[in-house]
Amino acid sequence: MKRLLIAASLLLSAPAFGQDLAVADPPPDVGLAMAVWEAKLGRLGAAEARLDALLASGPDAEIAARIETEKKRVTAFRELRDTYLRYLHENGKKLTHEHEGKKVKLVIASIADGELAFEKNRSKIERLAVEDLDPGVLAAQMGKKGDELSGKGKWVRLYAYVLTGDQKWKKLLKGDDPDTASLRSDAENDYAGRLVTGRCAFELNALAALPAPTDSTAAGALLARIEAIQRDGRSLPVVQERRDALRELARGAHGVRFDAQGLDLALKGKVTELGDDRIQVFYTFDDPAELEDFRPINEYVKTHRRIQPKLVQEHPNEFTIKDGTLRTIGATVLHHALEFEAPMSLTYDVTAEPSVSGGDDLPLVFNGAICDDGKYSFAWVYNLGDLEVWNDRDVVQDRLKERMIEMGRTYTMKVLHDGKEMVEVHRDGEKMTEAKCTHVRRGRVFFWVHSEMLIHFREVTIEGKVDPEVRQALKAEWVEAQLAGF
């Protein structure tokens, strides 16, 4: 519980969403990468403005030279873009534009204030900002006409190919002039890294501006974006410098998911919220992961084994899941991870498999317990209906007269605490016995086995109240587990 409360304090002290993520004043190399990314998206004017600002900031000579080169390329393609659009407009030719995954042809009616107006068309596109045009699509449409309009060489149009990842540049970008050779070299060695850096920088800014998610869907989408930027920018300083902020953003998103989906996220069993902080957890043991909700503590109530017949064979002393059953043999104890408050109950189907070694006096004990405080205070059903209420090793017993166990038969056992003072045991739907239990009304459930026969537990159901403080602590622990290795 102490560990859970520490985790809860970490969750409650987490910073606000998006804190410290923004790339507000990037160093020149990151600023250059952001300009390259803007150019790829067609925001050529914005890219030029960013490059001008970088040059005005007085960077060192090497990066300044690279910024100058990029400024020249962006400006050249922006001028070609504008010239080509005027050419289409003045000659009544159609513009190719990608719309909803399809290429459509549009006739430009006018160009003004950085915006294109179109004649009536089937796609019902009335206007587009010039900076929303895809440079790659536009460059492909230009063809040789674009090279002619540029007057500076084919490299201007192919610059858009390089930015947008059109591999045709490898065949078309030929020539020994300085501009062509420089662009080809950067296409091979420079742009891939800058585009990743630029995209990640803009994504960091976008994440910084996001409001906190309010539902599981929005939180899941945010976590997918965080995972993507961590994956793609793992080696980038601009991302790694914000690793802690990304982690806190992820922490908050995981918390929103937990609040929306409840304990069903934290537990592997099927959780049903019953209201008033009560839940039901149901296990079919069809999935080995269900065992993750339990903790083996074989040393618990170890002294009780002294009064049992001695185990004569070596066993792995563990619980496993196989063929839809939780099975065990030997000396084992398995605690559920969650603490419940009464009224609570534990229901389970149990079968003892006949021993291959035979014998009528072999050890055979399989108990189901509730309200365990971890200090030898609990109530358990002993085998098929005997009831024992433990209070720090002081045991109140109620033994049944008929205690014969039929090997291979499945019994449905239930032990419950009414939340007041009574504990009851039921077998196959029939009440077998009851006893007072006022000293413990909350705790964990567990199975205690001492057997030479293989014991199968099937369809285990736990019902009870989960204290809001425990729920919050479990949330914090779950969130921390999701962040492991971040």
PELIN-V980606 format. One record per residue. N is the residue number from 0. RES is the residue in three letters. NEAR is the number of other ideal C-beta (glycine too) atoms within 8 Angstrom. D_FIRST is the distance of its C-alpha to the first C-alpha in whole Angstrom. Layout:
BEGIN
n | res | near | d_first
N | RES | NEAR | D_FIRST
N | RES | NEAR | D_FIRST
END
This chain:
BEGIN
n | res | near | d_first
0 | MET | 7 | 0
1 | LYS | 5 | 4
2 | ARG | 7 | 5
3 | LEU | 12 | 5
4 | LEU | 9 | 6
5 | ILE | 8 | 9
6 | ALA | 13 | 10
7 | ALA | 12 | 10
8 | SER | 9 | 13
9 | LEU | 10 | 14
10 | LEU | 13 | 15
11 | LEU | 7 | 16
12 | SER | 5 | 19
13 | ALA | 9 | 20
14 | PRO | 6 | 24
15 | ALA | 6 | 26
16 | PHE | 8 | 28
17 | GLY | 11 | 31
18 | GLN | 8 | 30
19 | ASP | 7 | 32
20 | LEU | 13 | 34
21 | ALA | 9 | 37
22 | VAL | 12 | 40
23 | ALA | 4 | 42
24 | ASP | 3 | 44
25 | PRO | 10 | 44
26 | PRO | 5 | 46
27 | PRO | 13 | 50
28 | ASP | 8 | 49
29 | VAL | 12 | 46
30 | GLY | 12 | 48
31 | LEU | 15 | 51
32 | ALA | 14 | 48
33 | MET | 15 | 48
34 | ALA | 15 | 51
35 | VAL | 15 | 52
36 | TRP | 14 | 49
37 | GLU | 13 | 51
38 | ALA | 16 | 54
39 | LYS | 11 | 53
40 | LEU | 6 | 52
41 | GLY | 11 | 55
42 | ARG | 9 | 54
43 | LEU | 14 | 57
44 | GLY | 9 | 58
45 | ALA | 9 | 54
46 | ALA | 13 | 54
47 | GLU | 12 | 58
48 | ALA | 8 | 56
49 | ARG | 12 | 53
50 | LEU | 14 | 55
51 | ASP | 9 | 58
52 | ALA | 9 | 55
53 | LEU | 13 | 54
54 | LEU | 11 | 57
55 | ALA | 6 | 58
56 | SER | 7 | 55
57 | GLY | 3 | 57
58 | PRO | 9 | 55
59 | ASP | 6 | 56
60 | ALA | 5 | 59
61 | GLU | 6 | 57
62 | ILE | 11 | 55
63 | ALA | 11 | 58
64 | ALA | 8 | 60
65 | ARG | 9 | 58
66 | ILE | 14 | 57
67 | GLU | 9 | 61
68 | THR | 10 | 61
69 | GLU | 13 | 58
70 | LYS | 12 | 60
71 | LYS | 9 | 63
72 | ARG | 12 | 62
73 | VAL | 14 | 60
74 | THR | 9 | 63
75 | ALA | 12 | 65
76 | PHE | 16 | 63
77 | ARG | 11 | 63
78 | GLU | 9 | 67
79 | LEU | 14 | 67
80 | ARG | 13 | 65
81 | ASP | 9 | 67
82 | THR | 10 | 70
83 | TYR | 13 | 70
84 | LEU | 13 | 68
85 | ARG | 9 | 71
86 | TYR | 11 | 73
87 | LEU | 11 | 72
88 | HIS | 10 | 72
89 | GLU | 6 | 76
90 | ASN | 6 | 77
91 | GLY | 5 | 75
92 | LYS | 6 | 73
93 | LYS | 7 | 70
94 | LEU | 13 | 66
95 | THR | 11 | 64
96 | HIS | 13 | 60
97 | GLU | 9 | 57
98 | HIS | 9 | 56
99 | GLU | 4 | 53
100 | GLY | 4 | 54
101 | LYS | 6 | 58
102 | LYS | 8 | 60
103 | VAL | 12 | 63
104 | LYS | 9 | 66
105 | LEU | 13 | 66
106 | VAL | 10 | 69
107 | ILE | 13 | 69
108 | ALA | 6 | 71
109 | SER | 7 | 70
110 | ILE | 10 | 68
111 | ALA | 6 | 67
112 | ASP | 3 | 64
113 | GLY | 7 | 62
114 | GLU | 10 | 62
115 | LEU | 13 | 64
116 | ALA | 10 | 66
117 | PHE | 14 | 67
118 | GLU | 7 | 69
119 | LYS | 3 | 68
120 | ASN | 11 | 66
121 | ARG | 4 | 65
122 | SER | 8 | 61
123 | LYS | 5 | 62
124 | ILE | 11 | 61
125 | GLU | 5 | 63
126 | ARG | 8 | 61
127 | LEU | 10 | 59
128 | ALA | 8 | 58
129 | VAL | 12 | 60
130 | GLU | 10 | 57
131 | ASP | 6 | 55
132 | LEU | 11 | 58
133 | ASP | 9 | 56
134 | PRO | 15 | 58
135 | GLY | 12 | 58
136 | VAL | 12 | 60
137 | LEU | 14 | 62
138 | ALA | 16 | 63
139 | ALA | 10 | 64
140 | GLN | 8 | 66
141 | MET | 12 | 68
142 | GLY | 7 | 69
143 | LYS | 5 | 73
144 | LYS | 9 | 73
145 | GLY | 13 | 70
146 | ASP | 12 | 72
147 | GLU | 7 | 75
148 | LEU | 11 | 74
149 | SER | 14 | 72
150 | GLY | 4 | 74
151 | LYS | 7 | 72
152 | GLY | 10 | 72
153 | LYS | 11 | 69
154 | TRP | 13 | 66
155 | VAL | 14 | 66
156 | ARG | 14 | 65
157 | LEU | 13 | 63
158 | TYR | 13 | 61
159 | ALA | 13 | 59
160 | TYR | 15 | 59
161 | VAL | 13 | 57
162 | LEU | 13 | 55
163 | THR | 11 | 54
164 | GLY | 5 | 54
165 | ASP | 11 | 57
166 | GLN | 5 | 58
167 | LYS | 7 | 62
168 | TRP | 11 | 62
169 | LYS | 6 | 62
170 | LYS | 6 | 66
171 | LEU | 9 | 67
172 | LEU | 15 | 66
173 | LYS | 5 | 69
174 | GLY | 9 | 71
175 | ASP | 4 | 72
176 | ASP | 8 | 72
177 | PRO | 5 | 69
178 | ASP | 10 | 67
179 | THR | 14 | 67
180 | ALA | 10 | 66
181 | SER | 9 | 63
182 | LEU | 14 | 62
183 | ARG | 9 | 62
184 | SER | 9 | 60
185 | ASP | 11 | 57
186 | ALA | 11 | 57
187 | GLU | 6 | 56
188 | ASN | 5 | 54
189 | ASP | 9 | 53
190 | TYR | 10 | 52
191 | ALA | 6 | 49
192 | GLY | 8 | 47
193 | ARG | 12 | 48
194 | LEU | 13 | 48
195 | VAL | 11 | 44
196 | THR | 15 | 43
197 | GLY | 15 | 45
198 | ARG | 10 | 43
199 | CYS | 14 | 40
200 | ALA | 15 | 41
201 | PHE | 11 | 42
202 | GLU | 11 | 39
203 | LEU | 15 | 37
204 | ASN | 11 | 39
205 | ALA | 8 | 38
206 | LEU | 15 | 34
207 | ALA | 9 | 35
208 | ALA | 7 | 37
209 | LEU | 10 | 34
210 | PRO | 4 | 33
211 | ALA | 8 | 29
212 | PRO | 11 | 29
213 | THR | 5 | 29
214 | ASP | 8 | 28
215 | SER | 9 | 27
216 | THR | 6 | 30
217 | ALA | 10 | 31
218 | ALA | 14 | 27
219 | GLY | 10 | 28
220 | ALA | 9 | 32
221 | LEU | 13 | 30
222 | LEU | 12 | 28
223 | ALA | 8 | 31
224 | ARG | 10 | 33
225 | ILE | 13 | 31
226 | GLU | 8 | 30
227 | ALA | 9 | 34
228 | ILE | 14 | 35
229 | GLN | 11 | 32
230 | ARG | 7 | 34
231 | ASP | 9 | 38
232 | GLY | 13 | 37
233 | ARG | 8 | 35
234 | SER | 4 | 38
235 | LEU | 10 | 39
236 | PRO | 5 | 38
237 | VAL | 14 | 38
238 | VAL | 14 | 35
239 | GLN | 10 | 34
240 | GLU | 6 | 34
241 | ARG | 11 | 32
242 | ARG | 9 | 29
243 | ASP | 7 | 27
244 | ALA | 12 | 28
245 | LEU | 15 | 28
246 | ARG | 10 | 24
247 | GLU | 11 | 23
248 | LEU | 14 | 26
249 | ALA | 13 | 24
250 | ARG | 12 | 21
251 | GLY | 12 | 22
252 | ALA | 14 | 24
253 | HIS | 14 | 21
254 | GLY | 12 | 19
255 | VAL | 15 | 22
256 | ARG | 13 | 22
257 | PHE | 13 | 19
258 | ASP | 8 | 20
259 | ALA | 9 | 23
260 | GLN | 8 | 22
261 | GLY | 10 | 19
262 | LEU | 13 | 17
263 | ASP | 8 | 20
264 | LEU | 9 | 19
265 | ALA | 9 | 16
266 | LEU | 11 | 17
267 | LYS | 8 | 20
268 | GLY | 11 | 21
269 | LYS | 8 | 23
270 | VAL | 11 | 21
271 | THR | 7 | 23
272 | GLU | 8 | 22
273 | LEU | 8 | 24
274 | GLY | 5 | 24
275 | ASP | 5 | 22
276 | ASP | 9 | 18
277 | ARG | 11 | 19
278 | ILE | 14 | 19
279 | GLN | 10 | 21
280 | VAL | 14 | 20
281 | PHE | 10 | 23
282 | TYR | 12 | 24
283 | THR | 10 | 27
284 | PHE | 13 | 26
285 | ASP | 5 | 29
286 | ASP | 8 | 27
287 | PRO | 5 | 25
288 | ALA | 6 | 23
289 | GLU | 14 | 21
290 | LEU | 11 | 20
291 | GLU | 6 | 17
292 | ASP | 12 | 15
293 | PHE | 10 | 15
294 | ARG | 7 | 14
295 | PRO | 10 | 17
296 | ILE | 9 | 16
297 | ASN | 9 | 20
298 | GLU | 5 | 19
299 | TYR | 9 | 18
300 | VAL | 8 | 20
301 | LYS | 7 | 23
302 | THR | 6 | 25
303 | HIS | 9 | 26
304 | ARG | 9 | 28
305 | ARG | 5 | 30
306 | ILE | 4 | 32
307 | GLN | 9 | 32
308 | PRO | 6 | 35
309 | LYS | 5 | 35
310 | LEU | 10 | 34
311 | VAL | 5 | 37
312 | GLN | 6 | 36
313 | GLU | 2 | 34
314 | HIS | 8 | 32
315 | PRO | 5 | 29
316 | ASN | 7 | 26
317 | GLU | 8 | 24
318 | PHE | 12 | 24
319 | THR | 8 | 26
320 | ILE | 11 | 27
321 | LYS | 6 | 31
322 | ASP | 3 | 33
323 | GLY | 7 | 31
324 | THR | 11 | 29
325 | LEU | 15 | 26
326 | ARG | 12 | 28
327 | THR | 14 | 27
328 | ILE | 12 | 30
329 | GLY | 12 | 29
330 | ALA | 9 | 26
331 | THR | 14 | 23
332 | VAL | 13 | 20
333 | LEU | 13 | 18
334 | HIS | 13 | 14
335 | HIS | 11 | 13
336 | ALA | 8 | 10
337 | LEU | 13 | 10
338 | GLU | 10 | 9
339 | PHE | 15 | 13
340 | GLU | 11 | 15
341 | ALA | 13 | 18
342 | PRO | 9 | 21
343 | MET | 17 | 20
344 | SER | 13 | 21
345 | LEU | 14 | 22
346 | THR | 11 | 25
347 | TYR | 14 | 26
348 | ASP | 11 | 30
349 | VAL | 13 | 30
350 | THR | 12 | 33
351 | ALA | 14 | 34
352 | GLU | 10 | 37
353 | PRO | 7 | 40
354 | SER | 10 | 40
355 | VAL | 4 | 42
356 | SER | 7 | 43
357 | GLY | 4 | 44
358 | GLY | 7 | 44
359 | ASP | 3 | 43
360 | ASP | 4 | 41
361 | LEU | 12 | 38
362 | PRO | 10 | 34
363 | LEU | 10 | 33
364 | VAL | 11 | 30
365 | PHE | 12 | 27
366 | ASN | 11 | 25
367 | GLY | 14 | 22
368 | ALA | 15 | 20
369 | ILE | 18 | 18
370 | CYS | 16 | 15
371 | ASP | 13 | 14
372 | ASP | 9 | 11
373 | GLY | 5 | 11
374 | LYS | 5 | 14
375 | TYR | 8 | 17
376 | SER | 12 | 17
377 | PHE | 14 | 18
378 | ALA | 15 | 21
379 | TRP | 13 | 23
380 | VAL | 14 | 26
381 | TYR | 9 | 28
382 | ASN | 11 | 30
383 | LEU | 10 | 32
384 | GLY | 13 | 32
385 | ASP | 14 | 31
386 | LEU | 17 | 28
387 | GLU | 11 | 26
388 | VAL | 12 | 24
389 | TRP | 12 | 22
390 | ASN | 11 | 21
391 | ASP | 7 | 20
392 | ARG | 7 | 23
393 | ASP | 6 | 25
394 | VAL | 8 | 26
395 | VAL | 9 | 28
396 | GLN | 7 | 30
397 | ASP | 10 | 32
398 | ARG | 6 | 34
399 | LEU | 10 | 37
400 | LYS | 4 | 40
401 | GLU | 4 | 40
402 | ARG | 10 | 38
403 | MET | 4 | 40
404 | ILE | 8 | 38
405 | GLU | 5 | 40
406 | MET | 8 | 39
407 | GLY | 7 | 39
408 | ARG | 6 | 38
409 | THR | 8 | 35
410 | TYR | 10 | 34
411 | THR | 10 | 31
412 | MET | 15 | 29
413 | LYS | 13 | 27
414 | VAL | 16 | 25
415 | LEU | 12 | 23
416 | HIS | 14 | 22
417 | ASP | 10 | 24
418 | GLY | 8 | 22
419 | LYS | 4 | 24
420 | GLU | 6 | 25
421 | MET | 10 | 26
422 | VAL | 16 | 25
423 | GLU | 11 | 28
424 | VAL | 15 | 29
425 | HIS | 12 | 31
426 | ARG | 12 | 33
427 | ASP | 6 | 35
428 | GLY | 5 | 35
429 | GLU | 6 | 36
430 | LYS | 7 | 34
431 | MET | 9 | 34
432 | THR | 11 | 33
433 | GLU | 9 | 30
434 | ALA | 11 | 29
435 | LYS | 8 | 27
436 | CYS | 13 | 23
437 | THR | 5 | 22
438 | HIS | 5 | 20
439 | VAL | 12 | 17
440 | ARG | 9 | 17
441 | ARG | 11 | 13
442 | GLY | 13 | 11
443 | ARG | 11 | 12
444 | VAL | 14 | 15
445 | PHE | 14 | 17
446 | PHE | 15 | 20
447 | TRP | 14 | 22
448 | VAL | 14 | 25
449 | HIS | 11 | 28
450 | SER | 15 | 31
451 | GLU | 12 | 34
452 | MET | 12 | 35
453 | LEU | 10 | 33
454 | ILE | 14 | 30
455 | HIS | 12 | 30
456 | PHE | 12 | 27
457 | ARG | 14 | 28
458 | GLU | 10 | 27
459 | VAL | 14 | 24
460 | THR | 12 | 23
461 | ILE | 15 | 20
462 | GLU | 12 | 20
463 | GLY | 12 | 18
464 | LYS | 12 | 16
465 | VAL | 15 | 13
466 | ASP | 10 | 12
467 | PRO | 7 | 13
468 | GLU | 6 | 10
469 | VAL | 12 | 8
470 | ARG | 11 | 11
471 | GLN | 9 | 11
472 | ALA | 13 | 8
473 | LEU | 13 | 9
474 | LYS | 14 | 12
475 | ALA | 15 | 12
476 | GLU | 12 | 10
477 | TRP | 12 | 14
478 | VAL | 14 | 16
479 | GLU | 11 | 15
480 | ALA | 7 | 16
481 | GLN | 8 | 19
482 | LEU | 11 | 20
483 | ALA | 6 | 20
484 | GLY | 3 | 23
485 | PHE | 8 | 24
END
